[in-house]
Amino acid sequence: MGNTLPTTTHKKTITVLGALGGQGGSVIDTFLKDGSFLVRGVTRSVDSDAAKALEQRGVEMVTGDTKDPSSLFKAFTGADIVFVVMNFLDPGIRTKEGTLTKEIFEQAKMAGVKHVIYSGLANVDKHSGGELKVPHFTLKAEAWDYLKSMNGFKSVTNVEAAAYYSNWFTFFKPKQEDDGTLVWTWPGKKGGAFSQFDVSTGMGPAVLAAAQHHMKYHKKEILLEGDKLSIEDCVALISKKTGKPVRVDYVHPEIFKTLFEGAAEVADMVTWFDLYGFYGPETKTRHHKSGKEIGGLISFEEWLDTEEFKKLSSPLLLSSSS
């Protein structure tokens, strides 16, 4: 019998920005479960308990800051794939997001990365003819256009989150009246359904699919619609789940814009939802069901059975029973 030489399998490495955030965390969880990639997480807080917990699970944690793109070069070096997500709500990012994201892409190129998977959104400014101003959408769309125009990468993919189910208890957190009624203030129309999803279960599978089949998804958008519901649908399901009375107070967008700093963008965003259902018009590359073809997306009702919902809703439930 002849001698059999040992074989080694080279695992590709994915570098994940925002490793401690919702999207990055979903990506890391999915890739660790899959087991066929080495996972490198990037955070400003490598000494935090959360970062150390990821290290215990086998993630290589490195320091980097999306507000300083040059700090990411080391994290990108040796990686085959990078997942890029930007937090527009970070005061240090905001209107600089477009410029910072493009610089991050350039750092990835210089580091020799072959595949970029980007968390983008629709171009609200373009599709609304400039009437609606939602920079945290449009700046991402413009960065995606820039990424598609770059040379040097073998593949680039845009994986687009929908509105988070958790937003109903965070971004659009309700107020609670004395009788326990949960009240959401909404600058939109009745019945306006828009795409939503659970970030913790929905983002990772799509990024994994793009990493495993990079040419299939080259210059393509994967839209992560878990459910398409109106605010009335959502609060009715919340009421059914919790037994609490609910109400939606509708406010004209122009009045809503005066209520707090940043309200103008929120109002225009909800108007965008009313007109285009979050993702904008479908095109040859923008299919609203493209994420469902991959799997991993749960419905809003399924999300109401998760630990995340219990954690977010429990303060309101406890306060009404005390």
N, C-alpha and C positions, 0 to 999 in steps of 0.2 A: 504493500500500500504506500502511496506517495505521501509525503508530508503535507499537511494542510497549514497554510500560513494564516495567522490570526488576522481578522479584518477589523477595521475601526470605522465607525460611522461619525462623520463630522456633523455636529449639530450647528445649525445656524443660530446666530444671536440676534435677538430683537431688543432694542433700547426703547424704553417706554417713558415718555415725559409725563409729568403729573402722576407719578407712581402712587401717591397717597390720596389722589382725588377719585371721584366717581368713575370717570371714563378710564383713566389709567389703571385704577384698581380692578375694574372689570376685565381689562385686557390681561393684566398679570394673572388673575385667577384662572382665566380660560387657558392661557398658555401653559401655566403650571400643571393644570389638569391634563392637558394634551400630552405634555412631556417630551415633545420632539424638538423643542427649541431651548436654547439657553436664554434666560431672561435677565435683563439689566434694567434696574429702575433708577430714575433720576428724581431727586428732590433737593430742596435747600436744607432739609432737616434730616441728615443722615444719622444723627445721634438721637432722634426721637424714638419713643417706644414703638410707634407704628412702623418706622423704617427697620428697626431691629427685628420686629416680628416678621417682616418680609424676608430679611436675611435668614432667619431661622427656617423659612420655608424653601430656601434655595435661591433667592433672588440676589444678584450682585447689586448692591446699592452704591450709587456714586453721587457726588455733589454736582449740582448744576442749577442754573436759574434762567428761565426763559426771558427774563428782562435783561439778561446779559448773554446774548447768543454765543459769544466767543467762549464762555464758560462751559458750553456743551460739546466742544470739539473732542475733548477727552472721552466723554461718555459715548460719542458717536464712533470713535476710532475702534475698528475691529468688529463693528456691528454690520450685519447684512441688511437689517431692516430697522427703520425707526418709526415709532408711532408719535405723531406730533399733535398735541392738543394745547390750546391757549385759553387761559382764564381771563376773559374780557372784564370781569368784575374786579380784578386786581387793580387797585388805583395806579400802580406803576405800569400797567399795560394799556387799558382803555383805548384811546385814539391812536396809540403807537402800535397797536396790534399788527396792522398790515406790514409796517416796516420791520418790526421785530420778527414776524413769521418768515418773511422773505430772507432775512439774515440767517435765521435758523436753517432754512433750506440750503443756503449757501455753505454753512458750516458742515452740514451733512454731506454735501457734495465733496467738499475739500477733504473730509475724513474718509472718503471712499465708500460711503453707504450706497447700496445698490437699489434698495426699494424703500419708498416713502409712503406711509399710510397716514393720511391727514384727516383730522376731524374738522370738516368745513360746514358751511351753511349756504343758503340760497342768497342770490344777489337781489335784495329788496329794492335797492335804488334803481337798478336796471329795469326790473319787471314792473315797477310802479311809475316809471317815467320820472323818477326823482321826487314824487309827491310824498313818499313815506321815507322817514329817516330812521333806520334801524342799523346803526353802525356795527353792532356785534354780529349781525348777519352779513352785511355787505363786505366788511373788511375781510372776513373769512373767505367769501366767494372770490374776491379779488386776489387773495393769496393763492387760492386754488388755481386760478387762471395763470398766475405767475409760475406755479409749480409745473403745470402742464407744458409751459413754454420752455422750461429748462432742459438743457442737454446734460448727459452724464449719468442719469438714473436709468436702470433697466425697466422699472415700472413705478407708477405713481397712482394712488387710489384715494378717493375721497369717501370716507365713511361718515355719513351725516346723522347725528343724533336728532331725535324728535324732542318735543317738549317733555321734560321729566314728569312722570306721575307724581313724584315727591314735591313738585312745585306747588301743589295745592295746599301744602303745609309749610312751605318755606318761602319761595318767591311770591306766591299769592296767598300767604297765610291768612286764614279767616279771623275775624273778631268774634268774640263770644258775648252774647247778650246775657242779661241777668237770668233769663229763663233757660239758659243753656243753648239757645239757637246759635248755630254757626253761620256767620254772614260773610260772604265774599263780595267785594266791590269789583265790578267788572266794566271796563270801558269798551265793551263790544256789543254785538247784536245777539238777540236770543237765537238759539239754534245753530250758531256758527260752529261746526265741527272742525277739529284740526288734529293733526297727527301727534301722538304721544307715545312714550315708551318707558320701560324700566331700565335705567342706565346700568345697574349692577349686573343684570343678566343679558342685556341686549347688545352692548358694545363689543364685548370680547369675541363672541362667535363670528361677527362680521370681520373683525380685524384678522382673526385666525384664518378665515376663508381667503382673505386678500393675500395673506402671507403664504399660504399653501398653494394658491392658484394665481400667482401674481400677474401672469400674462392675460388670463381671463378677465381680470379686473383692471387692467392697465388703462388709465385715463377714464375710468368709469366711476360713477357715483353709486354707493349703496345706501339706500334710504331706510332708516330703522323705525318704521311705523309699527308699533305693537297694537295700537288701537286708534280709531279716529272717532273722537267723541266731542260733544259740546260741553260747556261748563254745566249746563242743566243735567246732562247725562251723568257727569262725574259726581256732582254733589248729591244727586239722587241715590247713586250707588254707595256713596259714603254714608248717607243717612240710613240706608238699608242695612249696612254693615254695623254701624255704631248704635243705631236706635235714636240718634240725636236729630232734632229738627234742624233744617237748613234753609237758607234763603240766599238769593243773589240780588244785590242792589246794582242796577245798571246805571252807569254814569256816562254822560256824553263825553266822547274823547277829548274835546277841547276843554271841558271842565276838569276832567281827570288830569290833564297835563299840568294843572296848577297846584296839584295836591302835595307834591314832594319833589325833591331834586331827582332828576332822572325819569320823572313820570311821562314826559313827552315821548321818550323812546319806547316806554312800555305801551303807551296808548297807540302809537304807530305800529308796534309789533302786533298788538291784538287786532288792529284794523287789517293788517297783513293776513293774520289768521282767518279773519272773516272773508277776505277776498280770495285767498289762495290756499287756505288749509295748511299752513306752515311751510311746505316744501316748494311752493310755487307751481307753475304749470309743468305738466309732464312733457318730456322731450324724448328723443331717441336714446339718450343716455340717462335720463332721470325718470325711472319707473318707481312709483310710490310703493309698490309691493316687492321691490328688489330685495329688501332685507328679509322678508318673510320666506323667500325662496331658500335662504341660507338656514334659517331656524334660530331658536334661542330667544325669540320675542314672546313675551307673555302679555295677556290682556290686562286691562285695568282691574277687572274683577279678580283675576289671579293675584295681582299685586296687592290687593286689599287683604290677602291672606298671608302676606310676608311679614317677617320680623321688622323690616324697615317701616312699614305702615304702622305697626303696633307701636314702635318707638316714637314716630313722629306724632301720632294721634293721642298717645297716652296722656300728655300734659293737659290737653283739652278735656279728655274724658274724666281724668282725676279731679280737675278743678270744678267740674259741674256736679260731682258727687259729694264734694266736701261741704 
